[in-house]
Amino acid sequence: MNVAGTRTRRWTAEDGLHLDVRGMKPPEPMVAILSAIDQDAAGPGFTVHLDRDPVFLYPELAERGWIATPIAGDPGEVRLKVERAP
């Protein structure tokens, strides 16, 4: 399923919603992630799969009341758990 017209792969697993934005050129990953949050498609949180650390995403998340925590992923992948800030 697409988010904001991007090529985002999206699925639900036992641990919740996953967004895979690998292979996208900047700023498409950030746009897809923020769109999921802004459209309230993310629920209380989700896991995002990226090619690289999204350094410009963190302040945007903070402005919206969200945080991102690195979690274990596949080799060569950056995986973040994105959740509403407490």
BELQUI-V595211 format. One record per pair of residues at least 6 apart in sequence whose C-alpha atoms are under 8 Angstrom apart, sorted by the first residue. I is the first residue (numbers start at 1). J is the second residue. D is the distance in Angstrom with one decimal. If there is no record, write none. Layout:
# BELQUI-V595211
I;J;D
I;J;D
This chain:
# BELQUI-V595211
1;7;8.0
1;8;6.8
1;9;5.9
1;10;5.6
1;11;8.0
2;8;5.2
2;9;6.6
2;10;7.3
3;32;5.7
3;35;6.7
3;36;6.5
4;31;7.7
4;32;6.2
4;35;6.2
4;36;7.9
6;28;7.1
6;32;6.7
7;21;7.5
7;24;7.6
8;19;6.5
8;20;5.8
8;21;5.3
8;32;7.0
9;19;5.8
9;20;5.0
9;21;6.8
10;17;7.2
10;18;5.6
10;19;4.7
10;20;6.4
11;17;5.9
11;18;5.4
11;19;6.9
12;18;6.0
16;45;7.8
16;46;6.2
16;47;7.5
17;42;7.2
17;45;7.5
17;46;4.9
17;47;6.3
18;46;5.7
18;47;4.7
18;48;5.7
18;49;7.6
19;33;7.8
19;46;7.4
19;47;6.3
19;48;4.7
19;49;6.2
20;48;5.8
20;49;4.6
20;50;6.6
21;28;7.9
21;29;5.3
21;32;7.6
21;48;7.3
21;49;6.0
21;50;5.5
21;51;7.8
22;29;7.7
22;49;6.4
22;50;4.8
22;51;5.1
23;51;6.9
29;50;7.7
30;54;7.5
30;57;6.0
33;48;7.9
34;60;8.0
34;61;7.6
36;42;5.5
37;43;7.9
44;83;6.0
44;84;6.1
45;81;7.2
45;82;5.4
45;83;4.1
45;84;6.4
46;81;5.9
46;82;5.4
46;83;6.6
47;79;7.0
47;80;5.7
47;81;4.5
47;82;6.0
48;79;5.7
48;80;5.3
48;81;6.5
48;82;7.2
49;77;6.8
49;78;6.0
49;79;4.7
49;80;6.7
50;77;5.9
50;78;5.0
50;79;6.1
51;76;7.1
51;77;5.4
51;78;5.9
52;77;7.0
52;78;5.7
53;78;6.2
58;67;7.2
58;68;7.0
61;67;6.0
61;68;7.7
62;85;8.0
65;84;6.0
65;85;5.4
66;82;6.9
66;83;5.5
66;84;4.2
66;85;4.7
67;82;5.7
67;83;5.5
67;84;6.2
67;85;5.5
68;80;5.9
68;81;5.5
68;82;4.3
68;83;6.4
69;80;5.3
69;81;5.2
69;82;6.5
70;78;7.4
70;79;5.9
70;80;4.4
70;81;6.3
71;79;5.6
71;80;5.5
71;81;6.6
72;79;6.5
73;79;5.4
